[in-house]
Structures are given as C-alpha cells and as structure tokens.
Amino acid sequence: MHRLALLVAALLGVTLALGEAPATKGHLVLIGGGEKPPQAMRKFVELAGGVGSPIVVIPTASEEADAVEYYANLFGKDLGCTKVAVLDIKSREDAARPEFVERTKGASGIFFGGGDQSRITRALLDTPVGAAVAEAFARGAVVGGTSAGTACQSARMITGEGDFTVIRAGAVELARGLGLLPGVIVDQHFVARQRSNRLLSVILEHPELLGVGVDEDTAIWVTPGGTLEVIGSRSVVVYDAAKATVTRAAAADGKDLLGVRGLRMDVLLPGDRYDLDERKPIGRARSNRRK
C-alpha cells in the first residue's frame, strides 16, 4: 500500500510538472455586454445555489464612482440575493485584504463587472484574491461576468488595444488573463461593434485557440464538461482555424497580412449548444428546440 501511495504521488508530481491543471467543477456564465439578459442572471444565481447563497461581485473593471452601489442593488434588490458582498478592489493591495480573500474563498458565485479588462488582471493576477477565485471555481463556484468581466476569463486576453481595421499579424494586443476558460479566446460586444477583424487576427496567429465572439444582450453558459450554451437575445460567433490553412503576405511595416482557407465559422443562436472540446455544434437545449 505504501509503494502504491508513492507511485500515485509520483504520477501526480509528473502531472503538475507538465502544467496540467486539475479538472474544475465550476460553471461560467459570461455576458457579451449591453443589457444583462435576465435568463443569464437567473442562471448565474441558480448555479450559485439560489438567492440565499454567498455571492461576491468584483467591479474592478469599472471606473464609475457608483459601481459598488450599482452591483449591490442589482444582486440585492433586483435579483433578491441576501448574501451579496461587493468587493471594492482597485489595486493589488486591495486584492490582499484578508476579509476580501475570505469572502471570495467562501463564495458559491463570483461575478465580474464591465469596464476595462486590464484593470481586472492588473489588480488580481498573482494575488490572494486572484488565487481565491481560482480555488472557488475549481471547487464548484460559478463565475460570471459581463463585457470586460467576460474578456478577462481567457488564458490569453484581448486587451482592447491594437489596429482593428486589418487582419494581420500583431494587430491585436494580447495579455495574460485569468485562465478560467482554457483553449478559448473570448471577445465581447462582438456583432454590435463589428469585432470580427480583431478576433480573426488572433486565431489566425494562434489557431490552437477557439475564437468565441459573444454579442451584446447575450451570454454563454459553459459547463464543467465543456458544453457551451447560448442564452439571451442575440448570437455567438465561433471561429475555428485548427484545421485551416493560414497564409501570409509580407507588408511594408513588417506585420504580415493574414489569409486563411478552410476556416470554420459557426453562428449560434439562443438555445444552441456547442462542444468546446470536440469543436462542433451539438444541437439545441431541450427547452429551446424548435417545434
């Protein structure tokens, strides 16, 4: 038995050395910005365990003076949640405050507000609150967000900086994100703000990533098993260049123009479902099937 335990420990050590993260149990409910779909907000609260469960809101992305009050009212008055803590985190020092860390560790739902996603990562990455978010998610907490609070969930995050008038190498600035949605790079306000160029530029340079563009008034619900479902009133666009042929043409500024043949594009409507691991649509949710 002792030798077996040592073998298991050794295998676990190899797994960790290779950088393979343990399977998480948490769900994601990520809104593309604009209006927050009531169905998505209800789903977030439901997955958190209901209105009496501990929910933490992190409005760090916002520069609005009333952001804390807004989210307290949204979750407390509008959604009827009774155990809501809005954490006024503006800096890395705030993200080390023991009371914020304990609140986050004990949360069954964590929601990130909109604004500038770089404000979130600057304040949270490699901090005690950032670690507590990952710990809670791995344990089974649902993580939600809107706009910037959606963009930051990728392992590689679109910052919002760059030249979005072209499809070329180096056109889009990427930074490290929170990493709760591995293998995917997510964009927001996607159709409403015509952001195809920037997401295409990213996935043609990084075809290993699945590009998911979430429109306004719309959310994606991602389960621990890797199933994505569209919730809300608009669409989600998925770009897959994994099996495509990417071509390049030299440009005078040294940043190659990017072309592609065989790109897969799926436009998903409310109720449509998609398998992120298999990279293919898998039909509609039972309650949304067309009659």
C-alpha positions as CSV (number, residue, x, y, z in Angstrom):
1,M,0.0,0.0,0.0
2,H,2.9,2.3,0.8
3,R,4.5,1.7,-2.5
4,L,1.2,2.3,-4.3
5,A,0.8,5.6,-2.5
6,L,4.3,6.6,-3.5
7,L,3.6,5.7,-7.1
8,V,0.4,7.8,-7.1
9,A,2.2,10.7,-5.6
10,A,5.0,10.4,-8.2
11,L,2.4,10.4,-11.1
12,L,0.7,13.4,-9.6
13,G,4.0,15.2,-9.4
14,V,4.6,14.5,-13.1
15,T,1.2,15.8,-13.9
16,L,1.8,19.0,-12.0
17,A,5.2,19.4,-13.5
18,L,3.7,19.2,-17.0
19,G,1.4,22.1,-16.1
20,E,-1.8,20.1,-16.4
21,A,-4.4,21.8,-14.2
22,P,-6.8,19.6,-12.3
23,A,-10.4,19.3,-13.6
24,T,-12.6,22.2,-12.4
25,K,-16.1,21.8,-11.2
26,G,-17.3,25.4,-11.8
27,H,-19.6,26.8,-14.4
28,L,-19.1,30.1,-16.3
29,V,-21.9,32.5,-17.3
30,L,-20.4,35.2,-19.5
31,I,-22.3,38.1,-21.0
32,G,-21.1,39.9,-24.1
33,G,-22.0,43.4,-22.7
34,G,-25.0,45.7,-23.2
35,E,-28.1,44.6,-21.3
36,K,-27.7,41.7,-18.9
37,P,-30.1,39.0,-20.1
38,P,-32.5,38.1,-17.2
39,Q,-32.2,34.5,-18.2
40,A,-28.4,34.6,-17.8
41,M,-28.6,36.4,-14.5
42,R,-31.1,33.9,-13.2
43,K,-28.9,31.0,-14.4
44,F,-25.9,32.5,-12.6
45,V,-27.9,32.8,-9.3
46,E,-29.3,29.3,-9.7
47,L,-25.9,27.8,-10.3
48,A,-24.6,29.6,-7.3
49,G,-27.1,27.8,-5.2
50,G,-30.0,30.3,-5.1
51,V,-30.7,33.7,-3.6
52,G,-29.6,32.7,-0.1
53,S,-26.1,31.6,-1.2
54,P,-22.9,33.7,-0.7
55,I,-22.2,35.7,-3.9
56,V,-19.2,38.0,-4.4
57,V,-19.1,40.8,-7.0
58,I,-15.8,42.3,-8.2
59,P,-16.4,45.6,-10.1
60,T,-12.7,46.3,-10.5
61,A,-13.0,46.9,-14.3
62,S,-15.2,49.9,-13.8
63,E,-14.1,53.5,-13.2
64,E,-17.6,54.6,-12.3
65,A,-18.0,56.0,-8.8
66,D,-21.2,54.2,-8.2
67,A,-20.1,50.7,-9.4
68,V,-20.3,49.2,-5.9
69,E,-23.7,50.6,-5.2
70,Y,-25.0,49.6,-8.7
71,Y,-24.0,45.9,-8.2
72,A,-25.3,45.8,-4.7
73,N,-28.7,47.0,-6.0
74,L,-28.6,44.6,-9.0
75,F,-28.0,41.5,-6.9
76,G,-29.7,42.6,-3.7
77,K,-32.8,44.4,-4.9
78,D,-33.3,43.2,-8.5
79,L,-32.3,39.6,-8.1
80,G,-33.2,39.1,-4.4
81,C,-29.9,37.8,-3.3
82,T,-29.5,38.0,0.5
83,K,-25.7,37.3,0.9
84,V,-24.0,39.6,-1.5
85,A,-20.6,41.2,-0.9
86,V,-19.3,43.8,-3.5
87,L,-15.6,43.9,-3.1
88,D,-14.2,47.4,-3.9
89,I,-10.9,46.2,-5.3
90,K,-8.9,48.9,-7.1
91,S,-5.3,47.7,-6.5
92,R,-3.1,44.7,-5.7
93,E,-3.0,45.8,-2.1
94,D,-6.9,45.7,-2.0
95,A,-6.6,42.1,-3.5
96,A,-4.5,41.1,-0.5
97,R,-7.0,42.2,2.2
98,P,-7.8,39.2,4.4
99,E,-11.6,40.0,4.5
100,F,-11.8,40.1,0.7
101,V,-9.8,36.8,0.4
102,E,-12.1,35.0,2.9
103,R,-15.3,36.3,1.2
104,T,-14.0,35.1,-2.1
105,K,-12.9,31.7,-0.8
106,G,-16.4,31.1,0.7
107,A,-18.4,32.3,-2.3
108,S,-20.5,30.0,-4.4
109,G,-20.9,32.6,-7.1
110,I,-18.3,35.3,-8.3
111,F,-19.4,38.0,-10.8
112,F,-17.0,40.4,-12.6
113,G,-18.4,43.7,-13.8
114,G,-17.7,45.5,-17.0
115,G,-15.3,48.3,-17.9
116,D,-11.6,47.7,-18.8
117,Q,-10.4,44.1,-18.5
118,S,-6.8,45.2,-18.0
119,R,-7.9,46.8,-14.7
120,I,-9.0,43.3,-13.5
121,T,-5.8,41.5,-14.4
122,R,-3.5,44.2,-13.1
123,A,-5.3,44.1,-9.8
124,L,-5.9,40.4,-9.4
125,L,-3.3,38.3,-11.1
126,D,-0.9,36.6,-8.7
127,T,-2.7,38.0,-5.6
128,P,-4.5,36.2,-2.7
129,V,-8.0,37.2,-4.1
130,G,-7.0,36.0,-7.6
131,A,-5.9,32.7,-6.1
132,A,-9.2,32.5,-4.1
133,V,-11.2,33.0,-7.3
134,A,-9.4,30.0,-9.0
135,E,-9.8,27.9,-5.8
136,A,-13.5,28.6,-5.6
137,F,-14.0,27.9,-9.3
138,A,-12.1,24.6,-9.0
139,R,-14.3,23.7,-6.0
140,G,-17.5,24.3,-7.9
141,A,-18.4,28.0,-7.7
142,V,-20.0,29.6,-10.7
143,V,-18.0,32.5,-12.2
144,G,-19.9,35.2,-14.2
145,G,-19.1,38.4,-15.9
146,T,-20.2,41.0,-18.4
147,S,-18.1,42.8,-21.1
148,A,-14.6,43.2,-19.6
149,G,-15.7,40.6,-17.0
150,T,-16.1,38.2,-19.8
151,A,-13.0,39.1,-21.8
152,C,-10.7,38.5,-18.8
153,Q,-11.6,34.8,-18.4
154,S,-9.4,33.6,-21.3
155,A,-5.9,32.4,-20.6
156,R,-4.8,34.9,-23.3
157,M,-6.9,38.0,-23.1
158,I,-7.7,40.6,-25.8
159,T,-6.8,43.9,-24.1
160,G,-8.8,46.2,-26.4
161,E,-5.6,47.8,-27.8
162,G,-4.4,47.4,-31.4
163,D,-5.4,48.1,-35.0
164,F,-8.7,46.5,-35.8
165,T,-9.1,47.8,-39.3
166,V,-7.0,45.0,-40.8
167,I,-6.5,41.2,-40.4
168,R,-2.8,40.8,-39.9
169,A,-0.1,39.6,-37.5
170,G,0.5,41.6,-34.4
171,A,-2.6,43.7,-34.9
172,V,-4.2,42.8,-31.6
173,E,-2.6,43.2,-28.2
174,L,-2.9,40.2,-26.0
175,A,-2.2,39.8,-22.3
176,R,-2.4,37.2,-19.6
177,G,-6.0,36.6,-18.5
178,L,-7.5,34.8,-15.5
179,G,-7.3,31.4,-17.4
180,L,-10.7,30.0,-16.3
181,L,-11.6,29.3,-20.0
182,P,-8.6,27.4,-21.4
183,G,-8.2,26.8,-25.1
184,V,-10.6,29.7,-25.9
185,I,-10.1,33.4,-26.5
186,V,-13.3,35.2,-26.0
187,D,-14.4,38.6,-27.3
188,Q,-17.4,40.7,-26.3
189,H,-19.9,43.3,-27.9
190,F,-19.0,41.1,-30.9
191,V,-21.5,41.7,-33.7
192,A,-22.8,45.1,-32.3
193,R,-19.3,46.6,-32.5
194,Q,-18.1,44.7,-35.6
195,R,-15.1,43.0,-33.9
196,S,-14.6,40.2,-36.5
197,N,-11.2,41.6,-37.6
198,R,-9.6,41.5,-34.3
199,L,-10.8,38.0,-33.3
200,L,-9.8,36.7,-36.8
201,S,-6.3,38.3,-36.4
202,V,-5.9,36.5,-33.1
203,I,-7.0,33.0,-34.1
204,L,-5.1,33.0,-37.4
205,E,-1.9,33.7,-35.4
206,H,-3.0,31.3,-32.7
207,P,-5.0,28.6,-34.5
208,E,-4.8,26.4,-31.4
209,L,-7.3,28.8,-29.8
210,L,-11.0,28.7,-30.4
211,G,-12.4,32.2,-31.0
212,V,-15.7,32.9,-29.4
213,G,-17.4,36.2,-30.0
214,V,-20.3,37.0,-27.7
215,D,-22.7,39.7,-28.8
216,E,-24.5,42.2,-26.6
217,D,-27.6,41.2,-24.6
218,T,-26.3,37.6,-24.9
219,A,-24.4,35.1,-22.7
220,I,-22.6,31.8,-23.0
221,W,-23.1,29.2,-20.3
222,V,-20.1,26.9,-20.1
223,T,-20.4,23.7,-18.1
224,P,-17.5,21.9,-16.4
225,G,-17.9,19.2,-19.1
226,G,-17.0,21.8,-21.8
227,T,-20.5,22.3,-23.2
228,L,-21.4,25.9,-24.2
229,E,-25.0,27.1,-24.4
230,V,-26.2,30.4,-25.8
231,I,-28.5,32.4,-23.5
232,G,-30.2,35.7,-24.3
233,S,-31.5,37.5,-27.4
234,R,-28.6,37.7,-30.0
235,S,-25.9,35.4,-31.3
236,V,-22.4,33.9,-30.6
237,V,-19.9,33.5,-33.4
238,V,-17.3,30.7,-33.2
239,Y,-14.2,30.7,-35.3
240,D,-12.1,27.5,-35.6
241,A,-8.8,27.7,-37.6
242,A,-7.3,24.4,-36.2
243,K,-7.7,22.5,-39.4
244,A,-7.5,25.5,-41.7
245,T,-4.5,26.6,-43.9
246,V,-3.3,30.0,-42.8
247,T,-1.4,32.1,-45.4
248,R,0.8,35.2,-45.1
249,A,1.7,38.1,-47.3
250,A,4.6,40.4,-46.4
251,A,3.6,44.0,-45.7
252,A,5.8,47.1,-45.8
253,D,5.6,47.6,-42.0
254,G,6.8,44.1,-41.3
255,K,3.5,42.9,-40.0
256,D,2.3,40.2,-42.3
257,L,-1.2,40.2,-43.7
258,L,-3.0,37.0,-42.8
259,G,-5.2,34.9,-45.0
260,V,-7.0,31.6,-44.5
261,R,-8.6,28.7,-46.4
262,G,-10.9,26.2,-44.8
263,L,-11.8,28.3,-41.7
264,R,-14.8,27.0,-39.8
265,M,-17.3,29.6,-38.6
266,D,-20.5,28.8,-36.7
267,V,-23.1,31.4,-35.7
268,L,-25.0,30.1,-32.7
269,L,-28.4,31.4,-31.7
270,P,-30.1,31.4,-28.3
271,G,-30.6,27.8,-27.2
272,D,-27.8,26.4,-29.5
273,R,-25.2,24.3,-27.8
274,Y,-21.5,23.7,-28.7
275,D,-18.9,21.2,-27.6
276,L,-15.7,23.1,-26.9
277,D,-13.5,20.0,-26.7
278,E,-14.8,18.5,-30.0
279,R,-15.2,21.9,-31.6
280,K,-18.6,21.4,-33.1
281,P,-22.2,22.3,-32.5
282,I,-24.3,19.7,-30.7
283,G,-27.9,20.8,-31.2
284,R,-30.2,22.8,-29.1
285,A,-31.1,22.8,-25.5
286,R,-34.2,20.7,-24.8
287,S,-36.3,23.7,-23.7
288,N,-35.3,25.7,-26.8
289,R,-35.9,23.2,-29.6
290,R,-37.8,24.5,-32.5
291,K,-41.3,23.0,-32.9
